[in-house]
Amino acid sequence: MLWLIGYILAVGIGISLGLLGGGGSVLALPVLVYVMGVEPKPRSP
């Protein structure tokens, strides 16, 4: 169920970025981490 919500939010993000031309990572990262459960990759030193 969470995957379906995540995909719906991803489509909404894609449409809003196409219309507004905003930064994708600002909108997509919270959806990927909090809704779809993808672990962020740690930065290398």
Secondary structure, 3 states (H helix, E strand, C coil): CHHHHHHHHHHHHHHHHHHHCCCHHHHHHHHHHHHCCCCCCCCCC
